[in-house]
Amino acid sequence: MKYLLIIPAIFFLLAVTACNSGNGNNVVDADSTSVPLLSPEEQRMNDSLDSIAALPPSVLRNDVTTPEQADSFMRQSGYWAEYSSGVIDTIAKQNIDYANRLLHNQEPYFLVADKQHMMVVLYNKFGQPHRAYKMACSAQFGTKHARRDNRTPEGFFSAEGIYDSTEWLFTDDDGNTSEKRGQFGPRFIRIKGAPMIGIHGTCAPWSRGRRASHGCMRIHNAHILELVTFATKGMPIIISPSDRDQRVNRQEGYTRITQLRLPKVDESPIDEDFPGLKDYEEREKLIKHRKDSIDAVLRMREELSRDTLATLQAEEKTDTMPEAGNESVEQYYD
């Protein structure tokens, strides 16, 4: 009988001990410095960041609205080593909307056309610089906002498509087409949201680094052939104004355009033997030679026609003129 009373008592004591132990784990000491208490607002933000950080960067679904949120996501994403050596954190401090879009980016790369440094820089999706190309952009300063203003647009865009521009001829806003070939080089990356504007090669590589175009961004033909091996449809493209562009923008009331201040990246070497470049150049030379030959033949024909016409006119005049001493001579010269 004695043992029957002892056994239930032991189970009771064990149950009480377990309950006290479990409750003790849920109590936070208000004086503890290792686990600070969070306000309800801070707790909600913390929970939001945790839900974002649980996703890999390629499937980020929650928007980041502050630089702190962007930084927290990148740190907890599992890719901090890559993000920490990139520029997205720097971009977040200057334009959180740009950074938010880049963190949502599904493409492997994005581009920044920096009008301050006159460079088109290719970054991987973590913001690490991969390649850089010296560019020429519009001769006019300020962002594009009307036809015929010959300006390079500024802001956040994307690649609409990638095209073979070998056969293209330049046509201005008035529909006038130039006969000069090769102005777009071998490839053209069209920018969505900026009609008729793109990144392309050039027949004037010496213009790179200058304000020289009608609005597009020109890079070396070897570089555009290389760039299109990385570019994809939908790839983000940011066009950042220079100091002088921003002064014009402010004077014209465009005050919400962001000028990114990013580290300068040195130009990538130009590979004159890049696949496809020699073939393109030889083809252009052949077409130019044929055109020059055709022009020479046409000039010769025109000169022969003029000479033939002059000869015929001279013969006709000779046949019409009366012989000297003829009575009709005096009448003829009247």
Residue pairs with C-beta under 8 A, 6 or more apart in sequence:
28 35
28 37
29 35
30 37
38 46
45 69
48 62
48 69
49 69
49 72
49 73
49 76
50 76
51 62
52 60
52 62
52 64
52 69
52 72
52 73
52 76
53 72
53 73
53 75
53 76
53 77
55 61
55 62
56 77
56 78
56 79
57 77
57 79
57 103
57 125
57 126
58 106
58 125
60 73
60 103
60 104
63 100
64 70
64 73
64 92
64 96
64 99
64 100
64 103
65 96
65 100
66 96
67 89
67 92
67 93
67 96
67 99
70 88
70 89
70 92
70 96
70 99
70 100
70 103
71 89
71 92
73 103
74 80
74 83
74 84
74 88
74 89
74 103
75 83
77 83
79 126
82 124
82 126
82 128
83 89
83 126
83 127
85 126
85 128
86 123
86 124
86 126
86 127
86 128
87 123
87 127
87 128
87 129
87 262
87 263
88 99
88 102
88 103
88 126
88 127
89 99
89 127
90 261
90 262
91 98
91 99
91 102
91 127
91 260
91 262
92 98
92 99
94 258
94 260
94 261
95 258
95 260
97 156
98 156
98 238
98 258
98 260
101 156
101 236
102 110
102 125
102 127
102 236
105 125
105 236
106 234
107 125
107 232
107 234
107 235
107 236
108 124
108 125
108 230
108 232
109 122
109 123
109 124
109 125
109 130
109 230
109 231
109 232
109 235
110 122
110 123
110 125
110 235
110 236
110 237
110 238
111 120
111 121
111 122
111 123
111 159
111 199
111 231
111 235
111 236
111 237
111 238
112 120
112 121
112 123
112 237
112 238
112 239
112 240
112 260
112 262
113 119
113 120
113 121
113 135
113 137
113 152
113 199
113 217
113 237
113 238
113 239
113 240
114 120
114 121
114 240
114 260
114 262
115 137
115 152
115 154
115 239
115 240
115 241
115 242
115 245
116 240
116 241
116 242
116 243
116 259
117 264
117 265
118 134
118 135
118 136
118 137
118 208
118 209
118 210
119 132
119 133
119 134
119 135
119 264
119 265
119 267
120 132
120 133
120 135
120 199
120 217
120 219
120 227
121 129
121 131
121 132
121 133
121 262
121 265
122 129
122 130
122 131
122 132
122 133
122 227
122 230
123 129
123 130
124 130
129 265
130 230
131 226
131 227
131 230
131 268
132 265
132 266
132 267
132 268
133 219
133 220
133 223
133 227
133 267
133 268
134 208
134 209
134 219
134 220
134 267
135 199
135 208
135 209
135 217
135 218
135 219
136 202
136 204
136 207
136 208
136 209
136 210
136 211
136 212
136 213
136 217
136 218
137 152
137 211
137 212
137 213
137 215
137 216
137 217
137 218
138 144
138 150
138 151
138 152
138 211
138 213
138 214
138 215
139 150
139 211
139 212
139 213
139 214
140 149
140 150
140 151
140 211
141 151
141 211
141 242
141 244
141 245
141 247
141 248
142 151
142 241
142 245
142 248
142 249
142 252
142 254
143 151
143 152
143 153
143 154
143 155
143 241
143 245
143 249
143 254
143 257
144 151
144 152
144 153
144 154
144 194
144 197
144 215
145 151
145 252
145 254
147 173
148 173
148 174
150 214
150 215
151 215
152 197
152 213
152 215
152 216
152 217
152 239
153 191
153 193
153 194
153 197
153 215
153 239
154 239
154 240
154 241
154 245
154 249
154 257
155 193
155 238
155 239
155 257
155 258
156 236
156 237
156 238
157 191
157 192
157 193
157 194
157 236
157 237
157 238
157 239
158 191
158 192
158 193
158 234
158 235
158 236
158 237
159 189
159 190
159 191
159 192
159 231
159 232
159 233
159 234
159 235
159 237
160 190
160 191
160 192
160 233
161 189
161 190
161 233
162 187
162 188
162 189
162 190
162 228
162 231
162 233
163 187
163 188
163 189
163 190
164 186
164 187
164 188
165 184
165 185
165 186
165 187
165 188
165 200
165 201
166 186
166 280
166 283
168 183
168 184
168 188
169 177
169 178
169 179
169 180
169 181
169 183
170 177
170 178
170 180
170 183
170 184
170 214
171 177
171 178
172 178
172 214
180 203
181 203
181 284
181 287
181 288
182 201
182 202
182 203
182 284
183 202
183 203
183 204
184 200
184 201
184 202
184 216
185 200
185 201
185 202
185 203
185 218
185 221
185 224
185 280
186 201
186 221
186 224
186 225
186 276
186 277
186 280
187 200
187 201
187 224
187 225
187 227
187 228
188 198
188 199
188 200
188 201
189 198
189 199
189 200
189 224
189 227
189 228
189 231
189 237
190 197
190 198
191 197
191 198
191 199
191 237
196 215
197 215
197 216
198 216
198 217
199 216
199 217
199 219
199 224
199 227
199 237
200 216
200 217
200 218
200 219
200 224
201 218
201 219
201 220
201 221
201 223
201 224
201 225
202 208
202 218
202 219
202 220
202 221
203 284
204 212
204 218
205 220
205 221
207 213
207 218
208 218
208 219
208 220
212 218
217 239
219 227
220 270
221 277
221 280
221 281
222 270
222 271
222 272
222 274
222 277
223 268
223 270
225 274
225 275
225 276
225 277
225 280
226 268
226 271
226 274
238 260
240 258
240 259
240 260
240 262
241 249
241 257
241 259
242 259
243 259
245 259
246 257
246 259
249 255
249 257
271 277
321 332
322 328
322 329
322 332
323 329
